[in-house]
Amino acid sequence: MILGLKNNRAVILHQGVYKPVASVSEAVFMLTGMTIGAGILGIPYVVAQVGLKIGLAYILILGAVMMCLNLMLGEIAVRTREPMHLPGFAGKYLGPGAKLLTSFMMIFSAFGVLLAYIIGEGEALSALFGGNPVWWGVLFWGIGSYIVWRGLRAAKKAEKVLSFIVICLIAGLSFFLLPKFQVANWQYINIANLFLPYGVILFALHAGPAVVEAHALLPGSERHFRKAIVIGSLIPVAVYALFALAVAGVMGAGATEVATVGLGQMGRGALFVGNLFAILAMGTAFFGQGVALKQLFIWDFKLNRHLSELLVIFFPLFLFMLGLRSFVAVLDVVGGVFIGITAMLTVLVCWRARSAGDLPASRYNLHHFWLLAVPVFAAFALAAILSIMKLAN
């Protein structure tokens, strides 16, 4: 609901804060900025292991799948009068059991994300400065946890600066590497690793919370909202394909799990710029994810603030010190299992919202819903099954 004007721009009340109504370009930037993050660092490794041709096909196909999922989540938001996040939608349309399952999937996913960034930061800082990656990871955890403890304002200030720098570094690094492209790496294919990229790429493309936030800031503009989702979903696909082509095309099967760690062979400058990008990307994601998880505990589960902070800060460190330190393995589990199950629930929620929603969606309505829903559900079901099978082995 639009409540007034601020600096000649309409404002709305969103989550207790007055915010200006977003333009389409601002909504696109929000979606893009919240999608392109540290997940990109695992893509070149999995693409290189299976082969560039198959890896790029994965990025394009799963990018289309994720765009369809984002459009479904957008329709749920449009058809629901009260602003909610996915657990709220699941509870409204599928019942309390679905809300609880969705909430736990999001919590486990968030803890996995925080763990992955502690691992990745340790490796990137070690590659840049030397020393033990475990202790570098612990040092980063200490700094990141302080920002999470300070809350949303500190995290948002860090994100605004770091996100812009990260996007510039991705583009600069990719165009620096492309002239060194090796044709042999383009011809390489390894069918034995055919399903390796699934979970990691889904992790990198996931943008569910951003869709809901974009809808909240584009009230009453269904057509513009759908347009923002399409553009905001396609830009990360192009960026990921460019980065994978550049890094995997140069390093081939020698690509490291954290893509930038192995750039020392390209010279000290490439090593420095690449790992600076990695450090900033993972730091930005850690701050935002940590604060979001803390708010989920406080708002949805009604936990005490101090208990919420202790859980968010210390549980990922506990997992890290237990010895869970494979960056790509963690991304694969989070993307394949937790995000996969959450995505399947999203399809079911959208199906129910189309018949039981509070509001019509005449200008947004997705035509031929089942032609989108069936392949999207199947893609995420396959991702979850493959990831669980990998864990069992």
C-alpha positions as CSV (number, residue, x, y, z in Angstrom):
1,M,0.0,0.0,0.0
2,I,1.4,3.4,-1.1
3,L,1.4,5.7,1.9
4,G,2.9,9.0,0.8
5,L,5.8,10.8,-0.8
6,K,9.4,11.2,0.1
7,N,11.6,13.4,-2.1
8,N,8.9,13.3,-4.8
9,R,8.8,9.5,-4.7
10,A,5.9,7.4,-3.3
11,V,6.8,5.4,-0.2
12,I,5.4,2.3,1.4
13,L,5.6,0.7,4.8
14,H,7.5,-2.5,4.5
15,Q,8.5,-4.6,7.5
16,G,8.1,-1.6,9.8
17,V,10.3,0.7,7.7
18,Y,9.2,3.4,5.2
19,K,10.8,2.7,1.8
20,P,10.5,4.4,-1.6
21,V,8.6,2.6,-4.3
22,A,11.1,1.0,-6.6
23,S,11.4,1.5,-10.3
24,V,11.7,-1.5,-12.7
25,S,15.5,-1.0,-13.0
26,E,15.9,-0.8,-9.2
27,A,13.9,-4.1,-8.8
28,V,16.1,-5.7,-11.5
29,F,19.2,-4.6,-9.7
30,M,17.8,-5.9,-6.4
31,L,17.2,-9.3,-8.0
32,T,20.6,-9.4,-9.7
33,G,22.5,-8.2,-6.7
34,M,21.0,-10.8,-4.4
35,T,21.5,-13.6,-6.9
36,I,25.1,-12.9,-8.1
37,G,27.2,-13.8,-5.1
38,A,29.7,-16.2,-3.7
39,G,28.0,-19.2,-5.4
40,I,29.7,-18.1,-8.7
41,L,33.1,-19.2,-7.2
42,G,32.1,-22.9,-7.3
43,I,30.8,-22.8,-10.9
44,P,34.1,-22.9,-12.9
45,Y,35.2,-26.0,-11.0
46,V,32.1,-28.1,-11.7
47,V,31.9,-26.8,-15.3
48,A,35.6,-27.7,-15.9
49,Q,35.1,-31.2,-14.4
50,V,32.3,-32.1,-16.7
51,G,33.4,-30.1,-19.7
52,L,32.7,-26.6,-20.9
53,K,30.0,-27.5,-23.5
54,I,28.0,-29.5,-21.0
55,G,28.6,-27.0,-18.2
56,L,27.4,-24.0,-20.2
57,A,24.3,-26.0,-21.2
58,Y,23.7,-26.6,-17.5
59,I,23.9,-22.9,-16.7
60,L,21.5,-22.0,-19.6
61,I,19.0,-24.7,-18.9
62,L,19.0,-24.4,-15.1
63,G,18.9,-20.6,-15.5
64,A,15.6,-21.0,-17.5
65,V,14.3,-23.3,-14.8
66,M,15.1,-20.9,-12.1
67,M,13.5,-18.0,-14.0
68,C,10.3,-20.1,-14.2
69,L,10.5,-20.8,-10.4
70,N,11.0,-17.1,-9.7
71,L,7.9,-16.3,-11.9
72,M,5.9,-18.8,-9.9
73,L,7.0,-17.2,-6.6
74,G,6.1,-13.9,-8.0
75,E,2.6,-15.0,-8.8
76,I,2.2,-16.3,-5.3
77,A,3.2,-12.9,-4.0
78,V,0.8,-11.1,-6.4
79,R,-2.1,-13.3,-5.4
80,T,-1.6,-12.9,-1.6
81,R,-2.8,-9.8,0.2
82,E,-0.5,-9.9,3.2
83,P,3.2,-9.6,2.6
84,M,5.0,-12.8,3.5
85,H,8.1,-14.9,2.8
86,L,8.0,-18.4,1.6
87,P,7.3,-20.2,4.9
88,G,4.3,-17.9,5.4
89,F,3.0,-18.6,1.9
90,A,3.5,-22.4,2.5
91,G,1.5,-22.2,5.8
92,K,-1.3,-20.2,4.2
93,Y,-1.8,-22.4,1.2
94,L,-0.6,-25.9,2.2
95,G,-1.0,-25.9,6.0
96,P,1.2,-25.7,9.2
97,G,3.2,-28.8,8.3
98,A,4.4,-27.3,5.0
99,K,5.3,-24.1,6.8
100,L,7.4,-26.0,9.3
101,L,9.1,-28.0,6.6
102,T,9.8,-24.9,4.5
103,S,11.2,-23.1,7.5
104,F,13.5,-25.9,8.4
105,M,14.7,-26.2,4.8
106,M,15.5,-22.5,4.8
107,I,17.3,-22.7,8.2
108,F,19.5,-25.7,7.1
109,S,20.2,-24.0,3.8
110,A,21.3,-20.8,5.6
111,F,23.6,-22.6,8.0
112,G,25.1,-24.4,5.0
113,V,25.6,-21.1,3.2
114,L,27.4,-19.6,6.2
115,L,29.6,-22.7,6.5
116,A,30.5,-22.6,2.8
117,Y,31.6,-19.0,3.1
118,I,33.8,-19.6,6.2
119,I,35.5,-22.4,4.2
120,G,35.8,-20.3,1.0
121,E,37.1,-17.2,2.8
122,G,39.8,-19.3,4.5
123,E,41.0,-20.7,1.2
124,A,40.9,-17.4,-0.6
125,L,42.8,-15.5,2.2
126,S,45.3,-18.3,2.4
127,A,45.9,-18.2,-1.3
128,L,46.4,-14.4,-1.1
129,F,48.5,-14.1,2.1
130,G,49.7,-17.6,2.8
131,G,49.2,-19.5,6.1
132,N,46.7,-22.1,7.2
133,P,43.2,-21.7,5.6
134,V,41.6,-23.0,8.8
135,W,42.8,-20.2,10.9
136,W,42.0,-17.7,8.1
137,G,38.5,-19.1,8.1
138,V,38.2,-18.6,11.9
139,L,39.5,-15.0,11.6
140,F,36.9,-14.2,8.9
141,W,34.2,-15.9,11.0
142,G,35.1,-13.5,13.9
143,I,34.8,-10.4,11.7
144,G,31.7,-11.5,9.9
145,S,30.0,-12.5,13.1
146,Y,30.6,-9.1,14.6
147,I,28.8,-7.5,11.6
148,V,26.0,-9.9,11.9
149,W,25.8,-9.1,15.7
150,R,25.6,-5.4,14.9
151,G,22.5,-6.1,12.8
152,L,20.9,-5.1,9.5
153,R,22.1,-1.5,9.2
154,A,25.8,-2.5,9.4
155,A,25.3,-5.4,7.0
156,K,23.4,-3.3,4.4
157,K,26.1,-0.6,4.5
158,A,28.7,-3.3,3.8
159,E,26.6,-4.9,1.0
160,K,26.0,-1.7,-0.9
161,V,29.7,-1.0,-1.3
162,L,30.9,-4.6,-1.8
163,S,28.2,-5.6,-4.3
164,F,29.2,-2.9,-6.8
165,I,32.9,-3.8,-6.4
166,V,32.2,-7.5,-6.9
167,I,30.3,-7.0,-10.2
168,C,33.1,-4.8,-11.5
169,L,35.7,-7.4,-10.5
170,I,33.8,-10.3,-12.1
171,A,33.6,-8.5,-15.5
172,G,37.2,-7.3,-15.3
173,L,38.6,-10.7,-14.4
174,S,36.6,-12.5,-17.1
175,F,37.7,-10.2,-19.9
176,F,41.3,-10.4,-18.7
177,L,41.2,-14.2,-18.8
178,L,39.3,-14.8,-22.1
179,P,42.3,-14.0,-24.4
180,K,44.1,-16.9,-22.7
181,F,41.4,-19.4,-23.6
182,Q,42.6,-22.9,-24.4
183,V,40.8,-24.7,-27.3
184,A,41.6,-28.1,-25.7
185,N,39.5,-27.1,-22.7
186,W,36.5,-26.5,-24.9
187,Q,36.8,-30.0,-26.5
188,Y,37.1,-31.8,-23.1
189,I,34.1,-33.8,-21.9
190,N,33.9,-36.1,-18.9
191,I,30.6,-38.0,-18.8
192,A,31.5,-39.6,-15.4
193,N,30.9,-36.1,-13.8
194,L,27.7,-35.5,-15.7
195,F,25.6,-34.7,-12.6
196,L,28.3,-32.8,-10.6
197,P,27.2,-29.3,-11.6
198,Y,23.5,-29.7,-10.6
199,G,23.5,-28.6,-7.0
200,V,26.2,-25.9,-7.3
201,I,24.6,-24.1,-10.2
202,L,21.2,-24.2,-8.6
203,F,22.7,-22.8,-5.4
204,A,24.3,-19.9,-7.4
205,L,21.0,-19.1,-9.3
206,H,18.7,-19.1,-6.2
207,A,17.0,-15.8,-5.6
208,G,13.7,-16.5,-3.8
209,P,13.9,-13.9,-1.0
210,A,14.8,-11.2,-3.6
211,V,11.6,-11.9,-5.6
212,V,9.4,-11.3,-2.5
213,E,11.3,-8.1,-1.6
214,A,11.0,-6.8,-5.2
215,H,7.2,-7.4,-5.1
216,A,6.9,-5.5,-1.8
217,L,8.6,-2.5,-3.4
218,L,6.6,-2.6,-6.6
219,P,3.0,-2.5,-5.3
220,G,0.2,-2.5,-7.9
221,S,2.5,-2.9,-10.9
222,E,2.1,-6.6,-11.9
223,R,3.3,-6.2,-15.5
224,H,6.4,-4.3,-14.4
225,F,7.1,-6.8,-11.6
226,R,7.0,-9.8,-14.0
227,K,9.3,-7.9,-16.4
228,A,11.8,-7.2,-13.5
229,I,11.8,-10.9,-12.6
230,V,12.6,-12.0,-16.2
231,I,15.4,-9.5,-16.6
232,G,16.7,-10.0,-13.1
233,S,16.8,-13.7,-13.6
234,L,18.5,-13.6,-17.0
235,I,21.4,-11.3,-16.1
236,P,23.0,-13.7,-13.6
237,V,22.8,-16.5,-16.2
238,A,24.9,-14.3,-18.6
239,V,27.4,-13.4,-15.9
240,Y,27.9,-17.0,-14.7
241,A,28.3,-18.2,-18.3
242,L,30.9,-15.6,-19.0
243,F,32.8,-16.3,-15.8
244,A,32.7,-20.1,-16.3
245,L,33.8,-19.7,-19.9
246,A,36.8,-17.5,-18.9
247,V,38.0,-19.4,-15.8
248,A,37.3,-23.0,-17.0
249,G,38.4,-22.1,-20.5
250,V,41.9,-21.1,-19.2
251,M,42.4,-23.5,-16.3
252,G,40.5,-26.6,-17.6
253,A,40.4,-29.5,-15.2
254,G,42.9,-27.8,-13.0
255,A,40.3,-25.3,-11.8
256,T,40.1,-25.2,-8.0
257,E,36.9,-25.6,-5.9
258,V,37.1,-21.9,-5.0
259,A,37.7,-20.7,-8.6
260,T,40.0,-17.8,-7.8
261,V,42.4,-19.8,-5.6
262,G,44.1,-21.3,-8.6
263,L,44.7,-18.1,-10.5
264,G,48.4,-17.9,-9.4
265,Q,49.4,-19.5,-12.7
266,M,48.0,-16.4,-14.5
267,G,50.4,-14.1,-12.5
268,R,50.4,-12.3,-9.2
269,G,48.0,-9.6,-10.5
270,A,45.3,-12.2,-11.5
271,L,45.8,-14.0,-8.2
272,F,45.3,-10.7,-6.2
273,V,42.3,-9.4,-8.1
274,G,40.6,-12.8,-8.3
275,N,40.9,-13.5,-4.6
276,L,40.0,-10.0,-3.7
277,F,36.8,-10.5,-5.6
278,A,36.3,-13.9,-3.8
279,I,36.8,-12.4,-0.4
280,L,34.4,-9.5,-1.0
281,A,31.8,-11.7,-2.6
282,M,31.7,-14.2,0.2
283,G,31.9,-11.5,2.8
284,T,28.9,-9.7,1.3
285,A,26.9,-12.9,1.2
286,F,27.9,-13.9,4.7
287,F,26.7,-10.6,6.2
288,G,23.3,-10.6,4.4
289,Q,22.6,-14.3,5.1
290,G,23.6,-14.1,8.7
291,V,21.3,-11.1,9.4
292,A,18.4,-12.7,7.5
293,L,18.7,-15.9,9.5
294,K,18.9,-14.0,12.8
295,Q,15.7,-12.2,11.8
296,L,14.0,-15.5,10.8
297,F,14.7,-16.9,14.3
298,I,13.4,-13.7,16.0
299,W,10.4,-12.9,13.8
300,D,9.1,-16.4,12.7
301,F,10.2,-18.6,15.6
302,K,9.9,-15.9,18.4
303,L,13.4,-16.7,19.8
304,N,15.2,-14.4,22.1
305,R,17.5,-12.1,20.2
306,H,20.6,-13.2,22.1
307,L,19.8,-16.9,21.6
308,S,19.2,-16.2,17.9
309,E,22.6,-14.5,17.6
310,L,24.4,-17.3,19.4
311,L,22.8,-19.9,17.0
312,V,23.7,-17.9,13.9
313,I,27.2,-17.1,15.0
314,F,28.4,-20.3,16.6
315,F,26.7,-23.2,14.8
316,P,28.5,-22.7,11.5
317,L,31.8,-22.5,13.4
318,F,30.9,-25.7,15.2
319,L,30.4,-27.5,11.8
320,F,33.6,-26.0,10.4
321,M,35.7,-27.2,13.4
322,L,34.1,-30.6,13.1
323,G,35.9,-30.9,9.8
324,L,33.3,-30.0,7.2
325,R,35.6,-28.1,4.9
326,S,34.8,-28.9,1.2
327,F,33.4,-25.8,-0.4
328,V,31.9,-27.4,-3.5
329,A,30.4,-30.3,-1.4
330,V,28.6,-27.9,0.9
331,L,27.2,-25.9,-2.1
332,D,26.1,-29.1,-3.7
333,V,24.1,-30.2,-0.6
334,V,22.6,-26.8,0.0
335,G,21.6,-26.3,-3.7
336,G,20.5,-29.9,-4.4
337,V,18.8,-30.9,-1.2
338,F,17.6,-27.9,0.7
339,I,17.0,-25.5,-2.1
340,G,15.7,-28.3,-4.2
341,I,13.0,-29.3,-1.7
342,T,12.1,-25.7,-1.1
343,A,11.6,-25.2,-4.8
344,M,9.3,-28.2,-5.1
345,L,7.2,-26.7,-2.2
346,T,7.1,-23.4,-4.1
347,V,5.6,-25.1,-7.1
348,L,2.9,-26.7,-4.9
349,V,2.2,-23.4,-3.2
350,C,1.8,-21.6,-6.5
351,W,-0.6,-24.3,-7.7
352,R,-2.8,-23.7,-4.6
353,A,-2.5,-19.9,-4.7
354,R,-3.9,-19.9,-8.3
355,S,-7.2,-21.2,-7.0
356,A,-7.2,-20.1,-3.3
357,G,-5.3,-16.8,-3.5
358,D,-6.8,-13.6,-2.0
359,L,-6.3,-11.4,-5.1
360,P,-6.6,-11.9,-8.9
361,A,-3.5,-11.7,-11.0
362,S,-4.9,-10.7,-14.4
363,R,-1.9,-8.8,-15.6
364,Y,0.6,-11.2,-14.2
365,N,-1.1,-14.6,-14.6
366,L,1.3,-17.3,-15.9
367,H,-0.3,-19.0,-19.0
368,H,0.1,-22.7,-19.5
369,F,1.1,-23.2,-15.8
370,W,1.6,-26.9,-15.9
371,L,3.9,-26.7,-18.9
372,L,6.2,-24.7,-16.6
373,A,5.4,-26.4,-13.3
374,V,6.1,-30.0,-14.4
375,P,9.6,-29.5,-15.7
376,V,10.5,-27.2,-12.9
377,F,9.3,-29.7,-10.3
378,A,11.1,-32.5,-12.0
379,A,14.4,-30.6,-12.3
380,F,14.5,-29.9,-8.6
381,A,13.3,-33.4,-7.6
382,L,16.2,-34.8,-9.7
383,A,18.6,-32.4,-8.0
384,A,17.5,-33.5,-4.5
385,I,17.7,-37.2,-5.4
386,L,21.2,-36.9,-7.0
387,S,22.5,-34.9,-4.0
388,I,21.1,-37.3,-1.5
389,M,22.6,-40.2,-3.5
390,K,26.0,-38.4,-3.4
391,L,25.7,-38.1,0.4
392,A,24.9,-41.8,0.8
393,N,28.0,-42.7,-1.2
